[in-house]
Amino acid sequence: MEIVYECENTKKKDLDKILADDPYGKYSFARASYQLKEGSFVDGEKDKCYLYVKTEDELLKELEKKLGELAKRTNKEIEEKIIKKINEEQDSAISGFGDIFG
């Protein structure tokens, strides 16, 4: 499952702490694929950052509890745009490796 959350830039340090917390725990963000992007980078709101998370449903439920009120799920339009941009970024990186080792 791929989901995007948004957080005010003023709370980014708090979000970073949650993302780095307990990297070996059963319900850790380290067990999920995630990326934290500035709003301007993903054509979102400039005063927000966006957290992209890709993981299975069970882990996602626990990670949402950790986020609490700090970050909320963004609206569908922004979410789809960010997921598309991140997937294109990943595809581009993979094809770049193919060119190197090709």
Stockholm file with secondary structure:
# STOCKHOLM 1.0

chainA/1-102         MEIVYECENTKKKDLDKILADDPYGKYSFARASYQLKEGSFVDGEKDKCYLYVKTEDELLKELEKKLGELAKRTNKEIEEKIIKKINEEQDSAISGFGDIFG
#=GR chainA/1-102 SS CEEEEEEEGGGHHHHHHHHHSCTTSTTCGGGSEEEEEETTTTTSCTTEEEEEEECCHHHHHHHHHHHTTTCEECCHHHHHHHHHHHHHHHHHHHHHHHHHHC
#=GC SS_cons         CEEEEEEEGGGHHHHHHHHHSCTTSTTCGGGSEEEEEETTTTTSCTTEEEEEEECCHHHHHHHHHHHTTTCEECCHHHHHHHHHHHHHHHHHHHHHHHHHHC
//
